[in-house]
């Protein structure tokens, strides 16, 4: 329904293009945007997991003045291995 409204609005901007062609352009543009967003999510989550596996601290803990409970002991155990 939203794509239909966008097609009608876009028809005013490009009056020589048919509704079907505008619908296709908008659909493929939104599909490309969705693919990019999913790809970026996968990349960012993999980077965050890698940082945590290498001993980094989760950035949400920077709001607190201490490390999470047990994190220091876990880091020491990882250093010894």
N, C-alpha and C positions, 0 to 999 in steps of 0.2 A: 504494500500500500504506500509506504514511504517512497519507494522507487518510482511508483506511478506519479506521485506528487512532484518528485524531482524531475521526472520526464516532462511533465506539463510545464513546469517552471523553466526548464532548459529549452523548451520549444520557443519561448520568447527570445532567448539569447541567440539561438541558431535556427531561424525559421525555415531554412532550406533543407534541413535534415529530417527524415521521417521519424515517427515515434518509435518504431522498431529499432532503428539504428541508435537513437538516443538511449533507449532502454538497454541495448547491448553495451554501449560505451559505459554507461553508469554501472551496470552489473559487473562488467569486467574490471572496472576501476575499483569497485568495492571488494571484489574477490581478490585483487592484487593487494589491496590494503590489508585485508584479513590475513593473507599468506605472509606478508611482511611482519605483521604484528605477532603472529604465532612463531615465526622464525626468530624474531628478536627475543621473545620470551624464552624460547629454548636456549638460545645463546647465553642470555643473561643468567638463567638458572644454572647452566653448566659452569659458567665462570664462578658464580657464588658457591657452588658445591666444591669446586676446585680450591677456592680460597679457604673454605672451612676445612677441607681435608689436609691442606698444607699448614694448618695451625692458626689461621686467621680467626679473629673474633667476629661474630655476627654484628653487623653495623647497628642493629636495633639495640644492642647492649651498650652502645656509647652514650645513651641517655642516662645510664646509671653510673654511679661512681665506683662500683666494684665489678669484678668479673662474675659470671654466673657460677653458682655453687658447683664445685667439682671440676671446673674447667682447668684450673691450675694443676690439679693432680693428674688429669687426663693428658695435659700437655707434657708434663714431666714423664709420664709413662710412655708417651710417643717418642720423646727425645731419647729415652734409654733404649728403645727398640731400634 
